[in-house]
């Protein structure tokens, strides 16, 4: 049996590779960089899951149906794909815990979620922890069983190989200046295009209005898989929907850096507040990402993210990491912050007072208030904030503070796939070609909820791995001397 070929070594590709191996197949993973991980290692908030073992243990009354409803309300428009994502979420998270020994015991509620369902561990960024665990396990298998698993780095895949009927039977890649061919089913897990600012890039073709913004994406995020699939007729969807995240971290000494670290949405999930240049709140911090970004563009910056002592303690590792990089500053009190940046302490104190009053009222009457709340119901907060954490906020308390700005973060658009992760051409699946992770489009619609990127990688990585395995079991892909490529059913 030939290998299943996985292109891309982030969490989606690694999830696909492990799934192929679990099903008794052989896999070869290629990445154009000198290291694996992709943007997955940068994910900072966690991974969503509904009805996971962790939630059940902590008594969180979540369900896949509620997660599905939140996702559709949050912007998703393909019910068939979002059902796969949400209903396979618990299995995906539990797989990470059981198969790779990961700690995902902490839960938070991010914007747009009705329940605490975003999982992370006690140390480091969750994307880094999760991705490295799968990477190290695959490296171990490659070393022990090289006939079953291989990894090729600095191997740039630039072409999909097809047979006479147009079905995918392999790929062509360049390594050390030489061109090579591999044969087998192909899983594209190459990510989005959020760091390609070159002329003619997918970003400049579909969202030229965003090209001036900084990005959180690594330099490798250039839409390679999308372009390769397009070259053989693969359909795309929603390429115009590029998510701008509201809280990219601004380094005070390097404010114009094109690539920025992300201030995890979990910072707002634990109670972080956003203020404008004058010290006033201006939005529901737990609203949809596109909403928060829109409110920032309506108001006056610089914008700051504030965490009081309780919130800072709950997400201590993040605060220490950002502070160590010069992206976050510690103040002994809110008054010290005001003196440092020129905010009237009375304005900031009033912002805290109003927020505290709303938090108290919501605790006493969760469905009360006269303002529409997000994601549903009513609120006492004029911006519709419904969930509060680590209140009250006191100006005399200590704070961790960061300057934040909107950044290109995620591409909701990509390759059109079906529920089996098969890439579509002219309305029908392309045999032998599968997509996983951000390379796919249509799953999140106009807006992705926080915590669903890592989940997408795991769920559709596993779906693609299963589908590619089935394809290889049913198909013999080989090269026929003198006649090019051939594909036959077994």
One Martini backbone bead per residue (centre of mass of N, CA, C, O) as a GRO file, in nm:
protein
  490
    1UNK     BB    1   0.096   0.036   0.022
    2UNK     BB    2   0.063   0.349   0.003
    3UNK     BB    3   0.085   0.659   0.101
    4UNK     BB    4  -0.025   0.907   0.286
    5UNK     BB    5  -0.036   1.249   0.201
    6UNK     BB    6   0.088   1.516   0.403
    7UNK     BB    7   0.036   1.874   0.378
    8UNK     BB    8   0.144   1.972   0.666
    9UNK     BB    9   0.265   2.040   1.025
   10UNK     BB   10   0.022   2.090   1.177
   11UNK     BB   11  -0.251   1.997   1.348
   12UNK     BB   12  -0.403   1.885   1.104
   13UNK     BB   13  -0.179   1.703   0.987
   14UNK     BB   14  -0.124   1.541   1.248
   15UNK     BB   15  -0.410   1.429   1.283
   16UNK     BB   16  -0.415   1.279   1.016
   17UNK     BB   17  -0.166   1.099   1.056
   18UNK     BB   18  -0.262   0.950   1.314
   19UNK     BB   19  -0.519   0.832   1.188
   20UNK     BB   20  -0.387   0.658   0.977
   21UNK     BB   21  -0.222   0.486   1.178
   22UNK     BB   22  -0.467   0.381   1.347
   23UNK     BB   23  -0.575   0.238   1.061
   24UNK     BB   24  -0.298   0.098   0.932
   25UNK     BB   25  -0.138   0.302   0.785
   26UNK     BB   26   0.050   0.513   0.572
   27UNK     BB   27   0.285   0.797   0.619
   28UNK     BB   28   0.357   1.126   0.470
   29UNK     BB   29   0.516   1.425   0.583
   30UNK     BB   30   0.506   1.766   0.465
   31UNK     BB   31   0.732   2.059   0.490
   32UNK     BB   32   0.866   2.371   0.396
   33UNK     BB   33   0.988   2.384   0.656
   34UNK     BB   34   1.224   2.326   0.930
   35UNK     BB   35   0.940   2.300   1.075
   36UNK     BB   36   0.684   2.231   1.274
   37UNK     BB   37   0.327   2.371   1.350
   38UNK     BB   38   0.266   2.642   1.259
   39UNK     BB   39  -0.006   2.826   1.378
   40UNK     BB   40  -0.088   2.635   1.612
   41UNK     BB   41   0.137   2.731   1.822
   42UNK     BB   42  -0.017   3.027   1.857
   43UNK     BB   43  -0.243   2.931   2.014
   44UNK     BB   44  -0.398   3.082   2.325
   45UNK     BB   45  -0.695   2.979   2.436
   46UNK     BB   46  -0.794   2.703   2.281
   47UNK     BB   47  -1.031   2.421   2.289
   48UNK     BB   48  -1.319   2.311   2.178
   49UNK     BB   49  -1.593   2.146   2.370
   50UNK     BB   50  -1.884   1.927   2.381
   51UNK     BB   51  -1.915   1.698   2.624
   52UNK     BB   52  -1.677   1.651   2.791
   53UNK     BB   53  -1.504   1.515   3.044
   54UNK     BB   54  -1.434   1.785   3.176
   55UNK     BB   55  -1.720   1.899   3.191
   56UNK     BB   56  -1.855   1.670   3.347
   57UNK     BB   57  -1.671   1.695   3.598
   58UNK     BB   58  -1.764   2.022   3.630
   59UNK     BB   59  -2.079   2.058   3.550
   60UNK     BB   60  -2.121   2.128   3.245
   61UNK     BB   61  -2.425   2.200   3.052
   62UNK     BB   62  -2.350   2.081   2.771
   63UNK     BB   63  -2.378   2.070   2.399
   64UNK     BB   64  -2.371   2.018   2.065
   65UNK     BB   65  -2.628   2.183   2.002
   66UNK     BB   66  -2.536   2.448   2.139
   67UNK     BB   67  -2.276   2.483   1.978
   68UNK     BB   68  -2.413   2.492   1.706
   69UNK     BB   69  -2.586   2.742   1.763
   70UNK     BB   70  -2.354   2.937   1.826
   71UNK     BB   71  -2.210   2.907   1.549
   72UNK     BB   72  -2.443   3.008   1.372
   73UNK     BB   73  -2.466   3.282   1.518
   74UNK     BB   74  -2.149   3.355   1.466
   75UNK     BB   75  -2.153   3.273   1.113
   76UNK     BB   76  -2.237   3.012   1.023
   77UNK     BB   77  -2.362   2.840   0.692
   78UNK     BB   78  -2.290   2.515   0.731
   79UNK     BB   79  -2.460   2.277   0.887
   80UNK     BB   80  -2.303   2.019   0.804
   81UNK     BB   81  -2.018   2.113   0.906
   82UNK     BB   82  -2.091   2.213   1.197
   83UNK     BB   83  -2.183   1.937   1.294
   84UNK     BB   84  -1.915   1.799   1.280
   85UNK     BB   85  -1.757   1.989   1.465
   86UNK     BB   86  -1.948   1.969   1.725
   87UNK     BB   87  -2.010   1.648   1.741
   88UNK     BB   88  -1.674   1.591   1.739
   89UNK     BB   89  -1.543   1.751   1.979
   90UNK     BB   90  -1.524   1.556   2.221
   91UNK     BB   91  -1.358   1.336   2.083
   92UNK     BB   92  -1.117   1.521   2.019
   93UNK     BB   93  -1.040   1.609   2.306
   94UNK     BB   94  -1.024   1.323   2.433
   95UNK     BB   95  -0.801   1.225   2.241
   96UNK     BB   96  -0.580   1.414   2.344
   97UNK     BB   97  -0.584   1.311   2.635
   98UNK     BB   98  -0.564   0.993   2.593
   99UNK     BB   99  -0.335   0.971   2.362
  100UNK     BB  100  -0.130   1.235   2.476
  101UNK     BB  101  -0.155   1.340   2.781
  102UNK     BB  102  -0.326   1.596   2.814
  103UNK     BB  103  -0.383   1.913   2.959
  104UNK     BB  104  -0.754   2.010   2.974
  105UNK     BB  105  -0.880   2.141   3.268
  106UNK     BB  106  -0.939   2.425   3.159
  107UNK     BB  107  -1.211   2.665   3.162
  108UNK     BB  108  -1.369   2.882   2.914
  109UNK     BB  109  -1.543   3.183   2.806
  110UNK     BB  110  -1.605   3.295   2.502
  111UNK     BB  111  -1.705   3.460   2.248
  112UNK     BB  112  -2.036   3.327   2.177
  113UNK     BB  113  -2.059   3.150   2.434
  114UNK     BB  114  -2.277   2.972   2.659
  115UNK     BB  115  -2.018   2.812   2.751
  116UNK     BB  116  -1.770   2.636   2.909
  117UNK     BB  117  -1.543   2.514   2.626
  118UNK     BB  118  -1.248   2.617   2.664
  119UNK     BB  119  -0.950   2.441   2.645
  120UNK     BB  120  -0.683   2.413   2.890
  121UNK     BB  121  -0.391   2.440   3.051
  122UNK     BB  122  -0.146   2.533   3.299
  123UNK     BB  123   0.064   2.550   3.052
  124UNK     BB  124   0.114   2.737   2.829
  125UNK     BB  125   0.021   2.725   2.518
  126UNK     BB  126  -0.209   2.521   2.378
  127UNK     BB  127  -0.106   2.499   2.087
  128UNK     BB  128   0.178   2.413   2.161
  129UNK     BB  129   0.116   2.166   2.337
  130UNK     BB  130  -0.052   2.002   2.136
  131UNK     BB  131   0.133   1.999   1.885
  132UNK     BB  132   0.390   1.881   2.020
  133UNK     BB  133   0.269   1.612   2.104
  134UNK     BB  134   0.212   1.510   1.812
  135UNK     BB  135   0.496   1.550   1.700
  136UNK     BB  136   0.656   1.366   1.896
  137UNK     BB  137   0.497   1.108   1.833
  138UNK     BB  138   0.565   1.096   1.530
  139UNK     BB  139   0.872   1.088   1.559
  140UNK     BB  140   0.873   0.821   1.712
  141UNK     BB  141   0.746   0.650   1.487
  142UNK     BB  142   0.954   0.711   1.265
  143UNK     BB  143   1.191   0.577   1.421
  144UNK     BB  144   1.056   0.286   1.472
  145UNK     BB  145   0.859   0.309   1.181
  146UNK     BB  146   0.969   0.392   0.873
  147UNK     BB  147   0.755   0.227   0.695
  148UNK     BB  148   0.496   0.403   0.813
  149UNK     BB  149   0.672   0.676   0.884
  150UNK     BB  150   0.721   1.016   0.754
  151UNK     BB  151   0.944   1.310   0.746
  152UNK     BB  152   0.950   1.620   0.548
  153UNK     BB  153   1.165   1.882   0.531
  154UNK     BB  154   1.205   2.125   0.311
  155UNK     BB  155   0.925   2.049   0.143
  156UNK     BB  156   0.790   2.172  -0.154
  157UNK     BB  157   0.471   2.176  -0.253
  158UNK     BB  158   0.353   2.249  -0.613
  159UNK     BB  159   0.194   1.971  -0.702
  160UNK     BB  160  -0.065   1.794  -0.845
  161UNK     BB  161  -0.146   1.463  -0.924
  162UNK     BB  162  -0.300   1.319  -1.216
  163UNK     BB  163  -0.512   1.150  -1.397
  164UNK     BB  164  -0.709   1.111  -1.673
  165UNK     BB  165  -0.973   1.182  -1.478
  166UNK     BB  166  -0.856   1.392  -1.237
  167UNK     BB  167  -0.739   1.232  -1.019
  168UNK     BB  168  -0.568   1.204  -0.728
  169UNK     BB  169  -0.212   1.048  -0.700
  170UNK     BB  170  -0.038   1.304  -0.596
  171UNK     BB  171   0.293   1.467  -0.578
  172UNK     BB  172   0.507   1.757  -0.600
  173UNK     BB  173   0.850   1.815  -0.492
  174UNK     BB  174   1.096   2.030  -0.327
  175UNK     BB  175   1.444   1.928  -0.252
  176UNK     BB  176   1.744   2.051  -0.275
  177UNK     BB  177   1.660   2.134  -0.587
  178UNK     BB  178   1.476   1.878  -0.615
  179UNK     BB  179   1.252   1.675  -0.793
  180UNK     BB  180   0.960   1.504  -0.669
  181UNK     BB  181   0.758   1.201  -0.629
  182UNK     BB  182   0.430   1.112  -0.505
  183UNK     BB  183   0.207   0.835  -0.406
  184UNK     BB  184  -0.130   0.917  -0.324
  185UNK     BB  185  -0.312   1.037  -0.103
  186UNK     BB  186  -0.424   1.382  -0.032
  187UNK     BB  187  -0.352   1.608   0.238
  188UNK     BB  188  -0.451   1.932   0.296
  189UNK     BB  189  -0.249   2.140   0.554
  190UNK     BB  190  -0.161   2.472   0.474
  191UNK     BB  191  -0.361   2.680   0.530
  192UNK     BB  192  -0.369   3.001   0.472
  193UNK     BB  193  -0.324   3.379   0.366
  194UNK     BB  194  -0.237   3.597   0.614
  195UNK     BB  195   0.094   3.647   0.491
  196UNK     BB  196   0.022   3.748   0.189
  197UNK     BB  197   0.166   4.057   0.037
  198UNK     BB  198   0.179   3.997  -0.245
  199UNK     BB  199   0.143   4.023  -0.559
  200UNK     BB  200  -0.144   3.828  -0.628
  201UNK     BB  201  -0.264   3.753  -0.381
  202UNK     BB  202  -0.534   3.646  -0.215
  203UNK     BB  203  -0.558   3.895  -0.038
  204UNK     BB  204  -0.542   4.112  -0.276
  205UNK     BB  205  -0.783   3.994  -0.434
  206UNK     BB  206  -1.011   3.982  -0.180
  207UNK     BB  207  -0.851   4.194   0.057
  208UNK     BB  208  -0.708   4.489   0.004
  209UNK     BB  209  -0.815   4.649   0.266
  210UNK     BB  210  -0.610   4.461   0.466
  211UNK     BB  211  -0.298   4.492   0.378
  212UNK     BB  212  -0.215   4.711   0.610
  213UNK     BB  213  -0.222   4.503   0.816
  214UNK     BB  214  -0.140   4.316   1.051
  215UNK     BB  215  -0.013   3.989   1.166
  216UNK     BB  216  -0.021   3.651   1.320
  217UNK     BB  217   0.116   3.515   1.092
  218UNK     BB  218   0.318   3.322   0.937
  219UNK     BB  219   0.523   3.321   0.652
  220UNK     BB  220   0.386   3.040   0.545
  221UNK     BB  221   0.099   3.193   0.496
  222UNK     BB  222   0.021   3.147   0.132
  223UNK     BB  223  -0.196   2.940  -0.003
  224UNK     BB  224  -0.090   2.676  -0.145
  225UNK     BB  225  -0.324   2.465  -0.143
  226UNK     BB  226  -0.532   2.635  -0.289
  227UNK     BB  227  -0.371   2.673  -0.554
  228UNK     BB  228  -0.336   2.373  -0.628
  229UNK     BB  229  -0.639   2.306  -0.644
  230UNK     BB  230  -0.715   2.520  -0.854
  231UNK     BB  231  -0.532   2.396  -1.086
  232UNK     BB  232  -0.759   2.134  -1.083
  233UNK     BB  233  -1.057   2.276  -1.004
  234UNK     BB  234  -1.090   2.367  -0.731
  235UNK     BB  235  -1.300   2.486  -0.500
  236UNK     BB  236  -1.416   2.790  -0.357
  237UNK     BB  237  -1.484   2.969  -0.036
  238UNK     BB  238  -1.494   3.271   0.128
  239UNK     BB  239  -1.229   3.454   0.062
  240UNK     BB  240  -1.343   3.735   0.186
  241UNK     BB  241  -1.325   3.591   0.475
  242UNK     BB  242  -1.140   3.783   0.702
  243UNK     BB  243  -1.007   3.776   1.012
  244UNK     BB  244  -1.022   4.033   1.255
  245UNK     BB  245  -0.846   4.078   1.532
  246UNK     BB  246  -0.860   4.292   1.812
  247UNK     BB  247  -0.582   4.155   1.984
  248UNK     BB  248  -0.310   4.279   1.909
  249UNK     BB  249   0.019   4.319   2.007
  250UNK     BB  250   0.188   4.611   2.118
  251UNK     BB  251   0.500   4.729   2.089
  252UNK     BB  252   0.620   5.020   2.208
  253UNK     BB  253   0.904   5.001   2.030
  254UNK     BB  254   0.723   4.831   1.781
  255UNK     BB  255   0.438   4.935   1.638
  256UNK     BB  256   0.505   4.849   1.309
  257UNK     BB  257   0.483   4.562   1.311
  258UNK     BB  258   0.360   4.315   1.096
  259UNK     BB  259   0.413   4.109   1.327
  260UNK     BB  260   0.194   3.970   1.580
  261UNK     BB  261   0.091   3.908   1.874
  262UNK     BB  262  -0.154   3.744   2.063
  263UNK     BB  263  -0.431   3.824   2.251
  264UNK     BB  264  -0.597   3.627   2.418
  265UNK     BB  265  -0.932   3.570   2.462
  266UNK     BB  266  -0.896   3.459   2.753
  267UNK     BB  267  -0.844   3.737   2.885
  268UNK     BB  268  -1.151   3.809   2.859
  269UNK     BB  269  -1.273   3.551   2.987
  270UNK     BB  270  -1.142   3.634   3.287
  271UNK     BB  271  -1.205   3.979   3.272
  272UNK     BB  272  -1.111   4.153   3.061
  273UNK     BB  273  -1.063   4.494   2.964
  274UNK     BB  274  -1.171   4.753   2.742
  275UNK     BB  275  -1.004   5.057   2.641
  276UNK     BB  276  -0.961   5.368   2.564
  277UNK     BB  277  -0.779   5.659   2.565
  278UNK     BB  278  -0.981   5.762   2.820
  279UNK     BB  279  -1.097   5.493   2.989
  280UNK     BB  280  -1.327   5.362   2.815
  281UNK     BB  281  -1.568   5.172   2.752
  282UNK     BB  282  -1.694   5.024   2.408
  283UNK     BB  283  -1.770   4.712   2.476
  284UNK     BB  284  -1.819   4.375   2.435
  285UNK     BB  285  -1.567   4.161   2.516
  286UNK     BB  286  -1.770   3.893   2.434
  287UNK     BB  287  -1.789   3.938   2.151
  288UNK     BB  288  -1.751   3.929   1.848
  289UNK     BB  289  -1.478   3.989   1.665
  290UNK     BB  290  -1.608   4.177   1.451
  291UNK     BB  291  -1.739   4.363   1.658
  292UNK     BB  292  -1.495   4.462   1.821
  293UNK     BB  293  -1.342   4.576   1.581
  294UNK     BB  294  -1.562   4.780   1.495
  295UNK     BB  295  -1.552   4.945   1.763
  296UNK     BB  296  -1.259   5.034   1.735
  297UNK     BB  297  -1.301   5.196   1.463
  298UNK     BB  298  -1.504   5.406   1.619
  299UNK     BB  299  -1.270   5.470   1.808
  300UNK     BB  300  -1.015   5.577   2.040
  301UNK     BB  301  -0.686   5.557   2.036
  302UNK     BB  302  -0.541   5.368   2.231
  303UNK     BB  303  -0.580   5.034   2.319
  304UNK     BB  304  -0.674   4.854   2.624
  305UNK     BB  305  -0.579   4.576   2.827
  306UNK     BB  306  -0.732   4.467   3.138
  307UNK     BB  307  -0.600   4.305   3.441
  308UNK     BB  308  -0.661   4.201   3.726
  309UNK     BB  309  -0.548   4.009   3.978
  310UNK     BB  310  -0.744   3.771   3.933
  311UNK     BB  311  -0.711   3.740   3.627
  312UNK     BB  312  -0.402   3.712   3.627
  313UNK     BB  313  -0.396   3.450   3.796
  314UNK     BB  314  -0.569   3.267   3.603
  315UNK     BB  315  -0.350   3.376   3.356
  316UNK     BB  316  -0.037   3.379   3.432
  317UNK     BB  317   0.136   3.271   3.197
  318UNK     BB  318   0.059   3.481   2.990
  319UNK     BB  319   0.151   3.733   3.143
  320UNK     BB  320   0.448   3.653   3.169
  321UNK     BB  321   0.507   3.624   2.869
  322UNK     BB  322   0.429   3.910   2.776
  323UNK     BB  323   0.610   4.063   2.973
  324UNK     BB  324   0.882   3.934   2.874
  325UNK     BB  325   0.826   4.072   2.572
  326UNK     BB  326   0.700   4.372   2.621
  327UNK     BB  327   0.357   4.351   2.591
  328UNK     BB  328   0.337   4.386   2.907
  329UNK     BB  329   0.220   4.567   3.200
  330UNK     BB  330   0.286   4.643   3.537
  331UNK     BB  331   0.058   4.759   3.795
  332UNK     BB  332  -0.012   4.848   4.122
  333UNK     BB  333  -0.223   5.049   3.983
  334UNK     BB  334  -0.458   5.236   3.818
  335UNK     BB  335  -0.321   5.506   3.885
  336UNK     BB  336  -0.050   5.442   3.754
  337UNK     BB  337  -0.160   5.414   3.474
  338UNK     BB  338  -0.276   5.700   3.442
  339UNK     BB  339  -0.004   5.848   3.484
  340UNK     BB  340   0.148   5.709   3.241
  341UNK     BB  341  -0.098   5.769   2.998
  342UNK     BB  342  -0.317   6.007   3.059
  343UNK     BB  343  -0.553   5.931   3.256
  344UNK     BB  344  -0.844   5.984   3.409
  345UNK     BB  345  -0.926   5.837   3.704
  346UNK     BB  346  -1.233   5.901   3.703
  347UNK     BB  347  -1.300   5.755   3.441
  348UNK     BB  348  -1.199   5.472   3.519
  349UNK     BB  349  -1.366   5.443   3.778
  350UNK     BB  350  -1.640   5.464   3.632
  351UNK     BB  351  -1.607   5.216   3.453
  352UNK     BB  352  -1.589   5.017   3.689
  353UNK     BB  353  -1.855   5.080   3.832
  354UNK     BB  354  -2.049   5.003   3.603
  355UNK     BB  355  -1.947   4.713   3.567
  356UNK     BB  356  -2.005   4.619   3.859
  357UNK     BB  357  -2.309   4.671   3.858
  358UNK     BB  358  -2.377   4.477   3.628
  359UNK     BB  359  -2.263   4.221   3.760
  360UNK     BB  360  -2.453   4.221   4.004
  361UNK     BB  361  -2.723   4.215   3.850
  362UNK     BB  362  -2.665   3.953   3.686
  363UNK     BB  363  -2.637   3.770   3.937
  364UNK     BB  364  -2.937   3.828   4.038
  365UNK     BB  365  -3.039   3.873   3.709
  366UNK     BB  366  -2.969   3.703   3.422
  367UNK     BB  367  -3.254   3.814   3.258
  368UNK     BB  368  -3.208   4.103   3.283
  369UNK     BB  369  -3.273   4.403   3.155
  370UNK     BB  370  -3.275   4.639   2.853
  371UNK     BB  371  -3.052   4.486   2.692
  372UNK     BB  372  -2.917   4.329   2.447
  373UNK     BB  373  -2.768   4.017   2.439
  374UNK     BB  374  -2.455   3.838   2.423
  375UNK     BB  375  -2.595   3.577   2.262
  376UNK     BB  376  -2.843   3.624   2.474
  377UNK     BB  377  -3.091   3.812   2.587
  378UNK     BB  378  -3.027   4.012   2.873
  379UNK     BB  379  -2.897   4.342   2.989
  380UNK     BB  380  -2.731   4.602   3.186
  381UNK     BB  381  -2.548   4.640   2.950
  382UNK     BB  382  -2.518   4.851   2.677
  383UNK     BB  383  -2.330   4.616   2.522
  384UNK     BB  384  -2.435   4.316   2.619
  385UNK     BB  385  -2.321   4.198   2.870
  386UNK     BB  386  -2.347   3.871   3.047
  387UNK     BB  387  -2.049   3.790   3.134
  388UNK     BB  388  -1.871   3.756   3.445
  389UNK     BB  389  -1.528   3.805   3.576
  390UNK     BB  390  -1.346   3.900   3.834
  391UNK     BB  391  -1.522   4.053   4.035
  392UNK     BB  392  -1.434   4.339   4.121
  393UNK     BB  393  -1.314   4.651   4.000
  394UNK     BB  394  -1.016   4.823   4.119
  395UNK     BB  395  -0.808   5.098   4.111
  396UNK     BB  396  -0.623   4.979   4.362
  397UNK     BB  397  -0.541   4.762   4.197
  398UNK     BB  398  -0.379   4.545   4.011
  399UNK     BB  399  -0.216   4.540   3.670
  400UNK     BB  400  -0.246   4.413   3.345
  401UNK     BB  401  -0.111   4.574   3.042
  402UNK     BB  402  -0.223   4.628   2.695
  403UNK     BB  403  -0.166   4.701   2.370
  404UNK     BB  404  -0.416   4.709   2.108
  405UNK     BB  405  -0.484   4.562   1.773
  406UNK     BB  406  -0.581   4.503   1.473
  407UNK     BB  407  -0.565   4.169   1.305
  408UNK     BB  408  -0.468   3.938   1.105
  409UNK     BB  409  -0.578   3.582   1.159
  410UNK     BB  410  -0.818   3.452   0.963
  411UNK     BB  411  -0.941   3.213   0.718
  412UNK     BB  412  -1.256   3.116   0.626
  413UNK     BB  413  -1.157   3.069   0.358
  414UNK     BB  414  -1.149   2.811   0.084
  415UNK     BB  415  -1.194   2.502   0.040
  416UNK     BB  416  -1.426   2.296  -0.089
  417UNK     BB  417  -1.614   2.077   0.124
  418UNK     BB  418  -1.716   1.796   0.268
  419UNK     BB  419  -1.797   1.582   0.535
  420UNK     BB  420  -1.521   1.410   0.426
  421UNK     BB  421  -1.297   1.624   0.322
  422UNK     BB  422  -1.363   1.664   0.024
  423UNK     BB  423  -1.272   1.802  -0.254
  424UNK     BB  424  -1.429   2.027  -0.479
  425UNK     BB  425  -1.559   1.971  -0.826
  426UNK     BB  426  -1.825   2.059  -0.982
  427UNK     BB  427  -1.991   1.936  -0.715
  428UNK     BB  428  -1.757   1.718  -0.683
  429UNK     BB  429  -1.550   1.498  -0.569
  430UNK     BB  430  -1.209   1.455  -0.538
  431UNK     BB  431  -1.031   1.200  -0.584
  432UNK     BB  432  -0.765   1.198  -0.340
  433UNK     BB  433  -0.877   1.478  -0.201
  434UNK     BB  434  -0.797   1.663   0.100
  435UNK     BB  435  -0.910   1.865   0.385
  436UNK     BB  436  -0.741   2.060   0.658
  437UNK     BB  437  -0.837   2.326   0.813
  438UNK     BB  438  -0.769   2.646   0.687
  439UNK     BB  439  -0.789   2.551   0.386
  440UNK     BB  440  -1.072   2.553   0.449
  441UNK     BB  441  -1.411   2.626   0.365
  442UNK     BB  442  -1.739   2.708   0.522
  443UNK     BB  443  -1.745   2.641   0.831
  444UNK     BB  444  -1.755   2.957   0.961
  445UNK     BB  445  -1.801   3.169   0.754
  446UNK     BB  446  -1.788   3.504   0.864
  447UNK     BB  447  -1.722   3.374   1.163
  448UNK     BB  448  -1.499   3.285   1.418
  449UNK     BB  449  -1.477   3.120   1.698
  450UNK     BB  450  -1.324   3.092   1.972
  451UNK     BB  451  -1.152   2.769   1.971
  452UNK     BB  452  -1.216   2.655   1.657
  453UNK     BB  453  -0.941   2.605   1.521
  454UNK     BB  454  -0.823   2.362   1.667
  455UNK     BB  455  -1.074   2.194   1.625
  456UNK     BB  456  -1.070   2.185   1.319
  457UNK     BB  457  -0.800   2.039   1.299
  458UNK     BB  458  -0.888   1.782   1.449
  459UNK     BB  459  -1.152   1.700   1.316
  460UNK     BB  460  -1.065   1.731   1.004
  461UNK     BB  461  -0.812   1.565   1.033
  462UNK     BB  462  -0.962   1.301   1.105
  463UNK     BB  463  -1.149   1.290   0.865
  464UNK     BB  464  -0.927   1.291   0.648
  465UNK     BB  465  -0.782   1.038   0.751
  466UNK     BB  466  -1.019   0.845   0.710
  467UNK     BB  467  -1.074   0.900   0.409
  468UNK     BB  468  -0.788   0.834   0.303
  469UNK     BB  469  -0.782   0.545   0.405
  470UNK     BB  470  -1.022   0.440   0.244
  471UNK     BB  471  -0.909   0.509  -0.031
  472UNK     BB  472  -0.652   0.323  -0.011
  473UNK     BB  473  -0.811   0.057   0.032
  474UNK     BB  474  -0.972   0.094  -0.260
  475UNK     BB  475  -0.685   0.185  -0.385
  476UNK     BB  476  -0.450   0.181  -0.662
  477UNK     BB  477  -0.145   0.361  -0.663
  478UNK     BB  478   0.047   0.406  -0.965
  479UNK     BB  479   0.321   0.346  -1.179
  480UNK     BB  480   0.343   0.323  -1.531
  481UNK     BB  481   0.546   0.224  -1.750
  482UNK     BB  482   0.520   0.461  -2.010
  483UNK     BB  483   0.203   0.573  -1.897
  484UNK     BB  484   0.214   0.688  -1.624
  485UNK     BB  485  -0.083   0.719  -1.466
  486UNK     BB  486  -0.261   0.500  -1.233
  487UNK     BB  487  -0.602   0.381  -1.145
  488UNK     BB  488  -0.731   0.124  -0.922
  489UNK     BB  489  -0.954  -0.095  -0.819
  490UNK     BB  490  -0.972  -0.354  -0.563
   0.00000   0.00000   0.00000
